[in-house]
Amino acid sequence: MIAYEFYLRDPIKGNELVGVLPERRKDPERITQKSVMNWAENVFGNGLSNKDIYFIQVTINEDTGNIFRPTPFFVTKQKVKK
């Protein structure tokens, strides 16, 4: 199952997990970054802005409940220029 972990950027406390929402839409064309952020605003409150919150798409194994997160990677400016 695809889900989204939402984090709040806090300069003092660091990044805090706000919540996890499972994806239920069947049509992948309807799933955009903007639609996911609008959904989070409706669920978690209107006081959040795109500058304060971000999400990570994760996969949850429905049998075990294990969460698989994407492996982070870093791109340097030198790699981008090539």
Backbone torsions as a table, in degrees:
resi	resn	phi	psi	omega
1	MET	NA	135.9	176.0
2	ILE	-85.6	138.7	177.4
3	ALA	-144.5	169.3	179.9
4	TYR	-126.0	127.6	173.2
5	GLU	-96.1	126.3	-178.7
6	PHE	-105.4	132.1	-178.6
7	TYR	-122.3	143.1	176.9
8	LEU	-100.7	127.7	176.8
9	ARG	-80.4	121.5	178.3
10	ASP	-129.3	115.9	-176.4
11	PRO	-63.0	-23.0	-178.7
12	ILE	-92.9	-50.4	-175.7
13	LYS	-88.2	-15.5	-174.5
14	GLY	92.6	-163.0	-179.2
15	ASN	-82.3	128.4	-178.8
16	GLU	-117.1	134.1	176.2
17	LEU	-69.3	123.9	179.1
18	VAL	-91.1	-42.9	-178.8
19	GLY	175.0	173.7	179.9
20	VAL	-126.8	130.3	177.9
21	LEU	-120.4	129.3	178.1
22	PRO	-80.6	143.0	177.0
23	GLU	-79.6	128.4	-179.5
24	ARG	-120.3	-6.6	-178.6
25	ARG	-72.8	137.5	-178.9
26	LYS	-87.3	-29.7	-176.5
27	ASP	-91.2	108.0	-177.1
28	PRO	-64.3	-20.9	178.3
29	GLU	-67.3	-23.6	179.3
30	ARG	-81.0	-13.5	-175.8
31	ILE	-91.0	109.3	176.3
32	THR	-130.3	165.1	177.8
33	GLN	-59.7	-40.0	-180.0
34	LYS	-64.9	-41.7	-179.1
35	SER	-67.3	-35.3	178.0
36	VAL	-67.3	-42.9	179.4
37	MET	-66.8	-37.6	176.4
38	ASN	-63.5	-39.6	178.2
39	TRP	-62.1	-44.6	179.3
40	ALA	-62.4	-40.5	179.1
41	GLU	-62.3	-40.8	179.1
42	ASN	-66.9	-37.6	-176.3
43	VAL	-82.0	-45.1	-172.2
44	PHE	-95.0	-10.9	176.0
45	GLY	124.1	150.8	-177.6
46	ASN	-77.1	-11.0	-178.1
47	GLY	-74.9	-7.1	-178.8
48	LEU	-90.1	139.6	175.0
49	SER	-116.8	165.2	179.9
50	ASN	-61.8	-21.5	178.1
51	LYS	-77.0	-24.0	-175.7
52	ASP	-94.0	-20.8	-171.8
53	ILE	-132.7	147.8	173.9
54	TYR	-143.9	166.3	-179.4
55	PHE	-133.3	157.9	175.1
56	ILE	-125.4	129.1	176.0
57	GLN	-80.0	129.0	-180.0
58	VAL	-126.8	164.9	175.1
59	THR	-116.1	129.5	179.5
60	ILE	-110.0	124.9	176.2
61	ASN	-73.6	117.9	-175.1
62	GLU	-69.3	-23.9	179.5
63	ASP	-79.4	-42.8	-174.4
64	THR	-103.1	-22.5	-175.9
65	GLY	82.6	2.1	178.3
66	ASN	-67.0	141.8	179.6
67	ILE	-105.4	128.2	177.8
68	PHE	-108.3	117.6	179.6
69	ARG	-101.6	149.8	177.6
70	PRO	-65.8	149.8	177.4
71	THR	-76.6	124.4	-180.0
72	PRO	-69.0	148.7	175.5
73	PHE	-139.7	157.4	-178.1
74	PHE	-125.0	137.5	179.3
75	VAL	-117.2	126.5	178.2
76	THR	-86.8	162.5	178.6
77	LYS	-61.6	-34.0	179.3
78	GLN	-62.4	-40.4	179.8
79	LYS	-67.7	-34.6	-179.1
80	VAL	-70.0	-37.7	-177.2
81	LYS	-68.8	-24.7	-176.5
82	LYS	-68.3	NA	NA
